[in-house]
Amino acid sequence: MKKYLKLICLMCCIALMFAVVSGCGDDAPPDTGTDANATTPSNGGATDDSGVEANLDPITMRFSWWGGEGRNLATLDVIDQFVALHPHITIEPEYMSADGYPERMKVQLSAGTAPDIIQSDVQWTDDLRRMGDFFVDLNNFSHVLDISGFDPNLLEGFCIFDGELHYLPTGLNTLTFIFNTEIMERVGIDVNQAWTWETLISEGRRVNEASSDEWFLALGQTALQEVLRSYIRQLTGEQFIRDDYTLGFTREQAIAMFELAQRMFDENVLQPAEYSFAFNLQTQMMNPDWVNRQFAGTIDLTSVLGGIIEPFADTVDVALMPIMSGATNSALSMRPAQIIGINIESNHQEEAAMFLNHFFNNEEAIITLRDTRSIQPTERGRQISSDADVVNPAVARAVELAANAPVPNTPENGPSRNAQVIVAFVDAVEMIGYGAGTPEQAADQMIAALNIILEQLRAAS
């Protein structure tokens, strides 16, 4: 047997024109049915009969993410699973709420103190690329990280930059209507109608007309900004900000968008901003009126759906959000739920890639994570989740509706997701919500702020 193995190794060396390889480790892509790395330690350590690594030098890595309790507990369990297979590896978790997370991440990356493994978001990638080169090319770790199950279009649209794979998507995400059917049925509103922006107003105001302490939608200013961004992208058929850092809309189109927002408040489709905007970046679960089932629903991303429907989990349903007649882009924000990359300054890049392989490909990990980061990003992961019945049916239905929308979705580009751009947009939304200006004034304020930001971005590009 030893002679046979040596012959195989020699043949591989000649065929590949490599130098002589010491040992006969398996460099093939990992078997995604198990934790592939349990039997292929990079520093030559042995494994015991259970596949657990032994006799390896101890290392410590850090992994940062944001999320609610469900996501946090599931992620901690997956870390424990990985460490049980790799006892020489310690992973220190660093998790928090979304509020303040991007600012902390950017400070850590700039200071060289960021964790080894970092959860990020597609809306921050444009800023991060301007700040520096912070993430490794995951293609370099194909011997321990199997990415074959990911949709190449999703990777190309959101995770690949200058030919390098900087991130992997944690799940499939889309904007969706999330409804409490108890209120919808009591008021007599059909959840499954073909929603338009006009029916959002005409049907939505009926909730508050029927009961003055109930509203159609719970939306903070950032969520409302996301909804309005979909509206204007449907209206224009363009990116909100073009790739050349110019505006993808006219002043008249921006005014029309803010007039829609004004109507939402004036006709009591939305709860008054003085109250609802206080819960901007916090989960809807923090709004007592949401907990008390005083909203017919919201428009939000599927990645948070499972965490916010607890008050009406027994009466939840989803629907495709409004699409205007004649639109060429549904603008449903079909995108990664989050993205995860490996810090280029990490001293344990290969071990970090091993963990990502476990995170995305190990069956136990997939079942443990459930839909805490929305629908699994790989076909195999979705099948495992479905077979194990661990995905909220509402999340699965929302993603399916968006994937089969009557109008295709064009992914948002990096400039449109720029953090400064979003802040300028949110500031104008607050002007409308708080009654501090007209749609015309909000449009002018946003355009003026964006032109300054875009001039700076063009100069830096």
Secondary structure as UniProt FT lines:
FT   HELIX           2..16
FT   TURN            32..33
FT   HELIX           36..39
FT   TURN            42..43
FT   STRAND          46..47
FT   TURN            49..50
FT   STRAND          53..54
FT   STRAND          59..66
FT   HELIX           69..85
FT   TURN            87..88
FT   STRAND          89..96
FT   TURN            99..100
FT   HELIX           101..111
FT   STRAND          117..120
FT   HELIX           122..124
FT   HELIX           125..131
FT   HELIX           138..141
FT   TURN            142..144
FT   TURN            148..149
FT   HELIX           152..158
FT   STRAND          160..161
FT   TURN            162..163
FT   STRAND          164..165
FT   STRAND          168..169
FT   STRAND          172..173
FT   STRAND          175..180
FT   HELIX           181..187
FT   TURN            191..192
FT   HELIX           197..210
FT   TURN            212..213
FT   STRAND          215..217
FT   HELIX           221..236
FT   TURN            243..244
FT   HELIX           251..266
FT   TURN            267..268
FT   HELIX           273..276
FT   HELIX           277..279
FT   HELIX           284..286
FT   HELIX           288..291
FT   TURN            292..293
FT   STRAND          295..301
FT   HELIX           302..308
FT   HELIX           310..315
FT   STRAND          316..319
FT   TURN            325..326
FT   STRAND          335..336
FT   STRAND          339..343
FT   TURN            344..345
FT   HELIX           349..361
FT   HELIX           363..369
FT   TURN            370..373
FT   HELIX           379..388
FT   HELIX           393..403
FT   HELIX           415..417
FT   HELIX           419..433
FT   TURN            434..435
FT   HELIX           439..460
//
